[in-house]
Amino acid sequence: MDEHDEWGTTMTGVDPDRLDDQQLMKELETIHRTRHDTLLHGSNDALRAHNDRMAKLEGEYLRRNPRRFVSPGRTRDGARERTGHADGTDRPGTPVGKWGPGTPNGPGRA
């Protein structure tokens, strides 16, 4: 269990349940912004602390916002609609990459 000081602070920051909504959102924005660098370049201990802090912050956000808006495009059905596979199959569609539709290796390349 984490040790706390008189302000509810641990080695990884203030307990999420002690943050107001604005502070919680700022903490979430910061931790998501630093995630990639921590994964690529952080020590195992740093990554473990990051995982723990992120889980606590996200858990607190979800606790406070149980009826948050869920974008239809961020559901399985919405993802199937984006790919054009309403039946849920895993068939590839026409590739679209930096070279444009149907040309995954560039113009005129097979």
N, C-alpha and C positions, 0 to 999 in steps of 0.2 A: 504494500500500500504506500502511496506517496506521502511524504511528509509535507505539512503545510505551515506557512507562517501566519501571522495575525491577519493578513490580507487574503488568505486563501491561495497564495502563490506556491507553486511547486517548481522543480527544476525546469519544467517545460512551460511555465506560464501560469496565469491566473486560471483557476478552475472555471470551465465554461459556464457553469450555472451561476457564477457570480458576475458575469459580463452582461451589460445591457445589450439590447438587440443590435444597436449600431456597432458596438465593440465586437460582438460576436461575428458580424458580417465582415468587419475589417480583418479580424483574425483568420477567418475562412479564406478571404481573398489572398492574404499574405501566404498562408500555408499552401494553397493551391499554386500560387505563383512560384514558390520555391521548391515544389515537389520534384520536378525534373532534375534539377541540379543536385538535390539531395540523393536521389536514386542513382544518378550517374557518378557522383564524386564524393558522396558522404561516406563516412565509416559505417560499419555495421551498427554500432551503437547510435550514431546519428540517425540512421534510417529507422531503427527501431523506435527511437524517441519521436521521430517525425510521424511514423505510422500511428503510434499511440495518441499523440496530440491531435492528429487529423481525425481519428476515430472518435475521440471525445468531443471535438468541436462539431463534427457532422452529426453525431448522436444528439447533442444538445439542440442543434438547429432543427432536426427532425422532431424532437420532443416538443419544441415550441411551435412547430408548423405542421401538425399532423394532416392538415387538409390543404397543403401547398398545391399550387397549380402544377399539373403534370402535362407537359406538351405531348400531344398525340404522336408526334414524330419521334418521341423518345421511348416509345413502347414497342414491343415485338410486332404488333399489328402495324404500327406506323412505319417501322423499319421495312416490313414486307412490302408495304405500299410504295416506299421509296425505290426499292429494287425492282418492283413490278412483279413480284412473286407472291401473290396473295395466298397461294396454296401452301406457302411455307417451305417450298423446296429450296435447295441450295444451288440452283442452276446459275451459272454466271451470266450476267447481262452483257451488253456491248461495252467493252472497256472504254473508260473515259479517264484520260490521264493528262499530263501536261502537254501532250501533242494533239489532243482533241479526241472526239469520239471515233472509235473504231481503229485508231492508229496508235497502239500502245508503244511501238518502237520508233515512232517518228514518221514524218511524211514519206511515203513511198517505200518504207522498210517493212519487211515481213517479220 
